[in-house]
Amino acid sequence: MFETLSDRLNGVLNKLTQRGALKEQDVKDALREVRVALLEADVALPVVKRFIEHVTERAVGQEVLRSVTPGQQIIKIVHDNLVDVLGGNEPPETSAINLNVVPPAVVLMAGLQGSGKTTMTAKIGRRLTQRDKKKVLLASLDVRRPAAQEQLRVLGEQVGVATLPIVEGQMPLDIARRAVEAGKLGGYDVVILDTAGRVTVDEELMQEVADVAAATDPAETLLVVDSLTGQDAVNVAEQFGARLSLTGVALTRVDGDGRGGAALSMRAVTGCPIKFLGTGEKMEALEDFHADRVANRILDMGDIVGLVEKAAESIDKEKAAKIAKKMKKGTFDLEDLSDQLRQMRKLGGMGSILGLLPGIGKAKKQLAEANLDDKVLIHQEALISSMTPKERRNPKLLNASRKKRIAKGAGLTVQDVNKLIKMHRQMADMMKKMAKSGMKGMFDAVPENMELPEGDMPSGLGGSMAPGGLPGLGSPGGLPGLGGGGGLPPGLLGNRKKK
Amino acid sequence: MSDEDIKKKRRWFGLGKEKSETETLNEETAEQAVETTEEEAKPSFFKRLTKGLSRSSGAISEGVTSIFTKARLDSETLQELEDVLITADLGVETTMAITGKLAKDRFDKEISAEEIKSFVAGEVAAILKPLVTPFEINPAHSPHVVLMVGVNGAGKTTTIGKMAHRAKDEGLKVMLAAGDTFRAAAIDQLKVWGERVGAPVIARDVGADAAGLAFDALERAKHEGVDVLFIDTAGRLQNKTELMAELEKITRVIKKLDPTAPHSVLLVLDATTGQNALNQAKVFTEIAGVTGLIMTKLDGTARGGILVAVAAKQGLPIHAIGVGESIEDFQPFDADDFAKALVGLDSSAPEPAQ
């Protein structure tokens, strides 16, 4: 998501920064291109118009054009306006689920068919249970789509969240009442109601969801919107907004290669904050929404804070600390590498991580061209698991016959084994160097500094970020390959080129 | 299979344009049944489409009418027309092509709002018309294998249900394969459709290998002399390399049993989708060899203008659209009606000039 828009915008804006003096016409031409870029990204037309108006107003002002770096200034104006459109000036608490009511707090999920409501329901349920330690009950009011209730039941089981027992033939309003009742009796903190998908012109169904809302008095009413939605997003928001008092938006399929137009439009057209982003098919693929970070991503400034948080959430802390210690001592062995590869996959794989890094657009394209996917990680893991524990701890043992055996065990070639060993050696060397220069492991810094203000990165990370690689994370964070200057370790890419 | 048999089985979905072939049905009642659906199908297509598109066509129509306050076509009016088309998801490129043409022909000349609408409808129809292809089951294949692909939530399973129903109605032996082994309860969903339609559903457990399942299903379908096998697949975003590789594997594996299969690879597009549908069409075609499009959810406020953009860019055959949740809401595609409904012209309006 966002990459294409990001490429387009940066192309346009970089042209401005390359020139010294700017005339009003230059800016207007550039903004005309920005307009097209936004429209092609499916940003709603009214939002685009307002955006361009605001930016123009400020950008063609005398002080901008006469300043020393007019291009930079305009990028800043665009950035500020993006943050604004995304709802960046709201107090942070508006982006969290409001549970500040007499329990159970009812959360009502509404949206079109196929927007991803049921999956989102389960993800939020999981988040509230695991992270916020709430007792959550899920209930599906979808009596229309075959097996929809069953789907939520299965997902509930998967994520370990209770679901309301299914009663055949019960109508949505009755299910909703039963769910709230069960929530009260069972001492639940939150009851999430997943409704059937509906088109906004279906009067009967729209009335039904309005009735459910009236009967259950939800603390949160979330509109679930597919981030691949086109200009219809405006209608959807208006129509649902007219029948329900929406309190927030959950965007799904943010991991697609859509350009994120809906993300940019929804805040403006619903007047509600975006609260969640669904970023994958896995149940943990749920992110909070941060306007400034998304704006950064769009302008290819990266989202390091997001990456750090993501790492912190899915990484085994103790293991990480142990690896960090080993690294400092310079005894980073293949066992540790294997752990890191696993962590990396847990983080959502290469693509997901790269998406959060600044200035990585090019490397990402390289990756796509090299057709590098997470298979490489799986292959490397397979190689390591074909080794004996002794070999893992001491890669020097690996002679020709051992390599042959390992390659056979993993179904790969001896060259693959060699590449892996080379990569490990390079990483170990780099880590030794870093340890000497006194780098602070990312993980040491993160947990205490989770609420870091933008731009104030943990020293280790910030410092080592500069060259474009990610050695800081390379330590316990689980980003082995990404170290080194260009971002991509020779081992990883090399693996693929041969194919 | 004799020629006569083949003829008997060969049916178009929907409109039943191949009337001469329905004549081989000797029962008069069957003949009548076909005719009634035919008669109803056409007006109901437009009516439903208009109902669905009324908001959007209203918007375009109003848009066109309200921007057109001057007698002459000037750049301001053009810019506004551009905006109106963009809000219908036609995309910047297609929009520019249409407004560019209008400007070339009529700039600074007198033109009425109706003329603008008619012009736009004509352009849209001209893009779509060559691509309208009724979905056809080729009885020479035994079975005709239909693979449904698309992103999550596009409406693949529902579309299979509707198509299977229609195929069954037309006297074909139908089998369904629950190839969405990922989404919770997707298999159950298809099973419910199988029951409704009266078609066997080949399924395995959640998490099973979809390609293996497709292989088994085709093997069984061949064995049991099924006419058409619909293979459902898990929704996948086209930028997920591994998932797309899995889809490619499904097509590869079923080719082992029948080198000509899958005979139809249908990409299901959600009408609410924006410009990303272009990518969807491109990538799914590259990987799975899409042979035709089905657009769903045109019963909402979505304008489905993206179909025009996809048609202009990818040139994929357009088979049908879904305008509602019931089985009858699955209709063959009619370019003129679609174009007129999109810009808010009456269906009885003369065929737009091209």
Interface residues (C-beta under 8 A of the other chain):
Chain A: V36 L39 E40 A41 D42 A44 L45 L112 Q113 G114 S115 G116 R144 R145 P146 A147 A148 E150 Q151 L152 R153 V154 L155 Q158 V199 T200 V201 D202 D226 L228 T229 G230 Q231 D232 A233 V234 N235 V236 Q239 R253 D255 G256 D257 G258 R259 G261 A262 E281 N371 D373 D374 K375
Chain B: K51 G52 S54 R55 S56 D83 I86 T87 A88 D89 G91 V92 V151 N152 G153 A154 G155 T158 F182 R183 A184 A185 A186 D188 Q189 K191 V192 W193 V206 L237 Q238 N239 K240 T241 E242 D270 A271 T272 T273 G274 Q275 N276 A277 N279 K297 D299 G300 T301 A302 R303 G305 I306 E325
